Structures are given as structure tokens and as C-alpha cells.
């Protein structure tokens, strides 16, 4: 693994820490590869989906500008769907 595989590295800087240069994955206690980052993010989203809707809305408003990236995408209705038959 190289430091360039860290999810937070942008050029020579870190998008998560206030540092002028990335110290490298061997010395950074916050290093996380892209695969581990996505796995952790997915686990967090699963946790958020299990919360009551009111709590989800409060978190979305506070930290995600009202967006809920953990919610499954709404189905697109383009008119080609077959009507339900009962």
C-alpha cells in the first residue's frame, strides 16, 4: 500500500487533517485505504437507515444539508411501468 491510496489524499495534501503535506500511510494514524473507507461508509449508512425517520431527518439537516445519501434512490417513473393487476 502506498499513501496515494488513502481516501483523504489530494495531491500532497490531506482533505481531512489541517496539514501542509501528507505524512504517509506508515506514520498517519488516520490512514484508510479506499476499500476500507467505502466499507466503513457503507456500515455507517446501514446504521443510519435503521434510525427512526425523525432522527434521520435531523442528521440530514445538521450534517448533510438536508440530503440523505444513505437512503436508497427513489425509483424513476418514466411511464413505461406496467400497471399493477389485482
N, C-alpha and C positions, 0 to 999 in steps of 0.2 A: 504494500500500500504506500502511496505517496501522498503528500499533503495536498496535492492538486485534486485528490478525490474527495476531499472534505466538502460537505454540502455548503459550508459557510464561506469558503474561499472564493474571492472575486479578485482575480489578478494576484497582487501581492498582499491584498488586504483581507480582513475578516469582516463579514457583514454582521456578525453577532457581538463581537467584542470591540471596544474602543482601543485599537492598537494600530500603529502605522504599518506594521508588517506581520504577516503570519509567522508564528514561531515554529511551525512544522508539526506534523502529527505526533512525533515522538515526545515533544515537550508540551503539547497543548492538552490540558485536562478536558477541554470541551470538544475535542476532535470526534467527528462522527462521519463515517462514510455515507455515500448517497443511499446505499441499500438499507443501512441501519436507520438513517433519517426517515426514509419512506415507511419502514416498518413501525417505527415509533409514532410517526404521524398518523398512520392507519389505526394503531392501537388507541391513540387519543381520540380520533374521530369515532371509533366504535363506542368508547366511553361516553362521549358527548351525545351520541344518538340514543343512548339508554336513559338520559336525563329527561325529566318531565318537560313538556313543551315550553312552559314558562321560564324554566331555568335555561333552556337552550336559547330562547329569545333574549334573555338578559345577557348571556355570554356573547351572543352575536352582536348585540348593540354595543356592549362595552369594548370588545376586543377586535371585532371583525367588520366594523362599520355597517352593521345590520345584516351582513351576509352570513350564510350558514354553509361553509364549504363541506361540512361533514354530512349534510343532508343528501340523500340520493337525488339525482337530477330528475326533474319533472318530465313525464313522458311528453313527447312532441305530438300534438294532434294536428295532422295535416289534411284530414278529411278522407284519407284512404283507408281508415279503420273500418272493419266490418261491424255492423250493428250487433248488439247482443240479442240473442234469441232466448226467450223464456218458454 
